């Protein structure tokens, strides 16, 4: 049965604070560990009033220190924002602190707007060097060779699995060429999903890290006791997307009854496209939706996200999904 994992942006709800969001992230990670989720990833975004995970490696340390067994990692680090050596040192340190539990997903996008990207990395051409930077970064995790002049300490000799993240064919091609696991951002950019899967699987070249293709797909799952309750929870994410695409990013808004009913056609079309990979409903609706998505894509693992306004509702959503997953595993 396909494994389940958690993607967390540490959402800051309207009227709340980053401190509360980061505390919520640790609480959700502890629940996810108890419920049997495989890994817990945090994403790098900048200049986003509704996201508290900008300093991603710091938040990973916070979550890993408060859990015991679940894998914790980045989904992902936007590598063009950073020097590869710095990321090797950060994740080498995390691996030294939490052996066998740290993952490193790497993305090519800035994770923000262009003005903020300039503030982050100074040189916007750095995205063009992404393949070389990935190879350089992976090299720092290898055991140091005699006479090696630049070393990642901590980092060298550490086992830190590297993933390629993407929402286009670019990442699929690179992951296949390097023989790395591939995570596709279908939870918000699903347009190229089917084509990217085909490219990755047909062009995959085995590597020391991975002998056959391994795909993890992002999926929005909002689960509640009834379809109506789940749809209400989902409206927070719908509002956040409309606000973001309208250049009005803000904190995660509270749910609104029948939110999509009064939207204009442009907003409705945008949401239908961007959030087409979403399963929203009661336990039975979720079971059917998860089963259909796995059958369609052949995903090896699902990276589930749920941007719920109410933290208790978010925890409950992941609990319902875990129960559904267990029942599906028994039936398989």
N, C-alpha and C positions, 0 to 999 in steps of 0.2 A: 504494500500500500504506500502511496505517495506520502512523504514526510511533510509535516507542517512546521513552519517557523514564523517568527514575528518581526515585522518591520515597524519601527517606532520613530516618529519625528518629534517626540516629546511635545505634543501640541499645547499651546498656551490658550486656554479658553478665555473668552471675554470676561473681564472682571477678575481674572486670576493673575498669577505671577510665574516667572520662570522657575523660581524656587519650588513652587507647588508642582509645576509640570515635571521637574526632574525627580521630585519625590514620587510622583505618580508613575514615572517610568520605572523606577526601581520596584515599586509595588507590583506593577504589571509583570515585570520580569520574574519576580518571585512566584507569582501565580502561574506564569507560563512554564516555569521550571517544574512546579508541582503537577501541572496538567500534562506534561510530556512533550512539550514543544522542543524541537531540536536545537534551534539557535535563536538568538535575539539580536537583531541588527538595528543600528542607529544611523541616520542619514545626515550628511553635511549640507546645510543650507545657510545662506547668509543674508542679512538685511531683511529678514522675514519676521514681522511682529508676532506671528502665531507659531513659531518654531523655536524650541529651546536647545536644539542639538548642534549648534554651530561649531562649538569646540568638541568635535566628535570623539576624539581619542580620550578626552577628559571624561566625557559622559560614559564611554565604554568602561573606563576604570571604575567609575562610580557604580555601574550596574554589576560588573564582574565581582567587585569586592563585596557586594550585598547578596550574591548568589553563590551556588556551590558547584553545580554540574553543567548547567546549560552553556552552550557555546555562545560567546558574545563577540560582536564584530561590527564592521562598518559596511553599510549598504547605501551609499559608500563614501569613501574618501574621494573627493574631486581632485585628482592628482595634479592637473595643471595649476592648481592654486598653491602647490607646495614643492619644495625641493625633495626629490626621491630619498636623499640621505636622511632628511628630517623625519619622513614617514617611516623609514626603516628603523630609526632609533626609537620613535614613539611606539611602534607596534612590536619591536624587539623588547622594549621595556614591558609592555603589556603581556607579552608571551612569557617573559621571565617571572612576572608577578603571578600570572594565572596559566601555568603550563597546560598545553593541550586544549585550551578553551577559546583561543582568539582566532578570528577570521578577518581577512582584509579584502573587501570588495573595492574595486577601483573604477571610477568613472571619468569621462573625458569632458563633460559639461562643467561650467563654472558653479552651478548650483545657486545662481543668483542672476541679477540683472547686469548689463554690461558696465554700467558706471561702477557698481560695487566690485565687479570682476577686476576692473583696473586698479581699484584700491587694494585688492587682495594680492594680485600677482604681478602688477606693474607692466607685464609684457603679455599682450593678448595672443601673441604667436606661440605661446607655450603649449596650447592645445594641439598644435601641429606635431609636437614632439612626443605625443602620448605613447606611441609604441616603444620608442627608445627609452622613455622614462620608466615604463613598466619593466622593461628588461633590466635597466640599471637598478631599480628598486629590488627586483627579485635576486639580483646578483649580490646585494648586500646581505641577504639572508643565508648565503652559502658560507661554508667554513672558510675562514681567511686563508689566503695562500701566502707562502713565504715571500716577503718583500712587498706585500700589498700596502700601498701608501694611504689609501682611504678605506677606513673600516667603520662599520656601524656597531657601536658598543654602547648598550646592548643591541643585538640584532643578528650578528653573524652566528651561523650555526643554529638559529632558531627555526622551529617548524611553524611557519605562519602561512596557512593556505591562502593563496591569492586567487581572487575571482575577478572576472571582467564583467562590468555592468554596462547596460546599454539599452537604447530604445530605437536603434536603427541597425542597418546592415554592417556598419563600421565595427561596432563592438563584436558582432557575431563572427565576422571575418578574423578579427584579431584573436579572440578567444579560441577559435578553431586552429589558427596558425600556431599559437603558443601551447596548445593542449591544456587549456585551463577551463574550469567550470564557468558557466555563463548564466548570469542573472538578468532577465529582461524586465524592463519597467512597464509591464502591461497594465499595472494598476492606475497609470495616468497617461500613458502614451502607447496605446495598443496597435496603432495603425500598421506597423511593419512586423507584427508578432509572427504570423505564419511564415512569411518569407525569411525572417531572421532565423527561425528554428530550422528551416530547410537548409539555409546556408551553413549554419553552425554544425549541424549533424552530418552533412555530406562532405564538408571540408575538414572535419576534425582530424588532427594529427596527434597521436598519443605522445605523452610526455612523462617525465619522471614523477610529476604530481598526479597525473590522471591518465588511465589507459583507454577510456571510452567517454563519449560525450555525457555531460551531466548538466541538466537545465533546471534552474529555479525560476519560477514565474511569479511576479507580483500580482496580488489579487485583493481587491477590497471585499471584505466580508463584514456585514452588519447583521448580527443575529440577535433575535429577541424572542420572547414567548409567542408573539403573533407577527404576521406580516405587516400589519399596520404600525406596530411599535417599531419594528425594524426600519420601515420606510421613514418614520419620523426621525430616527437617529441619523439616517443617511442624509437628511436634508442639511445637516451642518456641513458635511463635506461638499455637497452641491453648492451651497452658498459660498464657501471658501473658494471654490474653483471659479465661480462667476466673478467674485471680487478680484481674484488674482488675475484672471484673463482680462479684466476691465481696468487693470493697473491700479487697483485699490486693495492691495494686500493688507490683511489685518489679523487680529486674533480670531480664533475659531468661534464662530457664532453659535448661539443656542439654536436648537431645532425649531422648525416652523411647520405647522400643519399645511399640507397640500402646497408646498413651496413651488414645485415645478408647474403647477396648474396655470399660474399667471405669468410665467416667463414668456418673453418674446421668442420668436422662432429661431433667431440667431443663437441665443443662449441655450435653448433646448437642443439644438443641433450640436453645439459644442459639448454639452454635457453627455449627450448620447454617444458621441465619439470618444471623448477623453475617458469616460467612466464606464465604457461598455464591458470591461472586465470587472464586474461587481456582482456579488451574490448578496441579496438583501431579503431577509424574511425569517420565518419561523424555522424551527429545527428541520422539518421535512422539506421546506423550500430550500434551505441551505444544503441539505443532503443532495437533493436533485441538482442544484446548481454546481456544487463541487464535483459531483460525479460527471456531469456533462463537460465541465471545463477540463478535467483530467483526461477524459476520453478524447476530447478534441485535440489537445496539445501534447499528450504523452509526457507531461511534466514529471520530473523526478522528485521535485519538491515544490511546495507552495510557500511563498513569503507573504504572509497575510498582514494587512494593515486595516485599521479601523479608527478613523478620526472622529471619535464620539465626543460630544461636548461634556457629557457627564462621565467622570472616571469610573464610577460603579457600573454604569451601563457598558462601558468599554470592557471592563473585566468580565462582566457577565456574557458579553458577546463571545469573547475568547473561550469562556467555559462551555458555552453551548456548542461552539465549533469543535472543541476537543471531544465532547461527548458524541457528537455526530461522527467524527473521524474514527473514534473507537468502535462504534457500531458498524461503520462501513468496513473497518479492518476485520472484524469478526465474521462479517458476511462474505468477505472476499475468499 
